[in-house]
């Protein structure tokens, strides 16, 4: 059977104990643990439409440009890394009020169907498992 050439798409959801505005702002703040920007050894970061970013992590470049920013509901940007085989992929992060918190959904699409690109699933889960913990201590019931 021939291997499928179809691009990969991963969807992740997390419920976070904070308002969508707070979660949106934290996702764009390089000081907050659990977002991609926080792990950079070298960071160039311009979060505005057509603004570029570069994340240097252990000698591996990750870069792209912001394509849509609408506070507090959506962040879209492109993503290029060694594991995308140099292809520009797309990341959309949405934030919606859910009860007393926010539902954060991250969709990474247009990934090549390779073992390397499949690593983005583990990587995104790693960050998204850390990120909600940044809100627990600061949120009052």
VENQUI-V462748 format. One record per helix or strand. SS is the DSSP state (a for helix, b for strand). FROM is the first residue (numbers start at 0). TO is the last residue. Records with the same first field share a line. If there is no record, write none. Layout:
SS=FROM-TO ; FROM-TO
//
This chain:
b=7-15 ; 41-44 ; 51-56 ; 59-69 ; 73-80 ; 88-97 ; 100-110
a=19-26 ; 35-38 ; 81-83 ; 114-130 ; 132-135
//
